Amino acid sequence: MTNTITKKFFSILAAAICTLAITATAFAAEFISPEQARSIAAQWVPAGSTHLVTKDESHKYASYYEVKFYDNATNTEYEVEVLKNGGAVKEFKMDAQTVIGSTQVVLSAADVQNLVLKEFPNATFTKVKLDRDDGLYEYELKFYTPELRGEMKFNPENGALIEKELKYQVS
């Protein structure tokens, strides 16, 4: 009887190990390479942007690649976070280095909300604020859609985009 129990135990153990190995292999097969992350991120930035670095952020809660680009034509920095497992974009940031606020406020809060709504028609705003930074005015807007949470800053004189940060709902 002990021999039968031992055989059943090892059969169950072998089946469990085999299932675990198959699951681990399937899970690992979804991981993307740094080159794939760079290719995915490049689709989010203007053509001609220079790739600066791709960092492996495996030590974080959700492992991802942080891919940075710079567009010399517009002096704009871009950062795209791409999940290692599956390649979904987790976060997108842009920072226009030469676009700043203004001493004049020409646009209304509704005008800058419409700038956001052109890109995100289903945006719900949680903050629309005219702020001063280093003596210059800028509009700061926070919003969400079913897919993301976002923050954008605009020049209040001409509507130029200063900064954009989008955090996507990924599972």
Backbone hydrogen bonds, N-H to C=O, Kabsch-Sander energy under -0.5 kcal/mol:
donor,donor_aa,acceptor,acceptor_aa,energy
5,I,1,M,-2.3
6,T,2,T,-2.6
7,K,3,N,-2.1
8,K,4,T,-2.4
9,F,5,I,-2.8
10,F,6,T,-2.5
11,S,7,K,-2.1
12,I,8,K,-2.7
13,L,9,F,-2.8
14,A,10,F,-2.5
15,A,11,S,-2.2
16,A,12,I,-2.4
17,I,13,L,-2.5
18,C,14,A,-2.4
19,T,15,A,-2.4
20,L,16,A,-2.5
21,A,17,I,-2.6
22,I,18,C,-2.3
23,T,19,T,-2.6
24,A,20,L,-2.9
25,T,21,A,-2.3
26,A,22,I,-2.4
27,F,23,T,-2.6
28,A,24,A,-2.7
29,A,25,T,-1.8
30,E,26,A,-0.6
30,E,27,F,-1.2
31,F,28,A,-1.4
32,I,84,K,-2.5
37,A,33,S,-2.3
38,R,34,P,-2.3
39,S,35,E,-2.1
40,I,36,Q,-2.4
41,A,37,A,-2.8
42,A,38,R,-2.2
43,Q,39,S,-0.7
43,Q,40,I,-1.0
44,W,41,A,-2.0
45,V,42,A,-0.9
49,S,46,P,-1.7
50,T,70,Y,-3.4
52,L,68,K,-3.0
53,V,68,K,-1.1
55,K,66,E,-2.8
57,E,55,K,-0.7
57,E,64,Y,-3.0
60,K,57,E,-1.3
63,S,61,Y,-0.6
64,Y,57,E,-0.6
65,Y,82,V,-3.1
66,E,55,K,-2.6
67,V,65,Y,-0.7
67,V,80,V,-2.8
68,K,53,V,-2.8
68,K,66,E,-0.5
69,F,78,Y,-2.3
70,Y,50,T,-2.1
71,D,76,T,-2.8
72,N,70,Y,-0.8
74,T,71,D,-0.6
75,N,71,D,-1.3
76,T,71,D,-1.6
77,E,95,D,-2.5
78,Y,69,F,-2.5
79,E,93,K,-2.4
80,V,67,V,-2.8
81,E,91,E,-2.9
82,V,65,Y,-2.6
82,V,80,V,-0.6
83,L,88,A,-3.1
84,K,63,S,-2.1
85,N,63,S,-0.6
86,G,30,E,-2.2
86,G,84,K,-1.2
87,G,83,L,-1.2
90,K,81,E,-3.1
90,K,88,A,-0.5
91,E,81,E,-1.2
92,F,166,L,-2.4
93,K,79,E,-2.5
94,M,164,K,-2.5
95,D,77,E,-2.3
96,A,162,I,-2.6
97,Q,75,N,-2.8
97,Q,95,D,-0.7
100,I,98,T,-0.6
102,S,137,Y,-2.0
106,V,104,Q,-0.6
106,V,156,P,-1.7
107,L,156,P,-3.1
112,V,108,S,-1.8
113,Q,109,A,-2.1
114,N,110,A,-2.1
115,L,111,D,-1.1
116,V,112,V,-1.6
117,L,113,Q,-2.6
118,K,114,N,-1.5
119,E,115,L,-0.8
119,E,116,V,-0.8
120,F,116,V,-2.9
123,A,120,F,-1.9
124,T,144,Y,-2.5
126,T,142,K,-2.6
127,K,142,K,-1.7
129,K,140,E,-2.7
131,D,129,K,-0.7
131,D,138,E,-3.1
133,D,136,L,-3.3
136,L,133,D,-1.8
137,Y,102,S,-3.5
138,E,131,D,-2.4
139,Y,154,F,-2.4
140,E,129,K,-3.0
141,L,152,M,-2.9
142,K,127,K,-2.5
143,F,150,G,-2.4
144,Y,124,T,-2.0
145,T,148,L,-2.8
149,R,167,K,-2.3
150,G,143,F,-3.0
151,E,165,E,-2.2
152,M,141,L,-2.5
153,K,163,E,-2.3
154,F,139,Y,-2.2
155,N,160,A,-2.5
159,G,155,N,-2.0
162,I,153,K,-3.3
163,E,153,K,-1.1
164,K,94,M,-2.1
165,E,151,E,-2.6
166,L,92,F,-3.0
167,K,149,R,-3.1
168,Y,90,K,-2.2
168,Y,166,L,-0.6
169,Q,147,E,-3.1
170,V,168,Y,-1.1
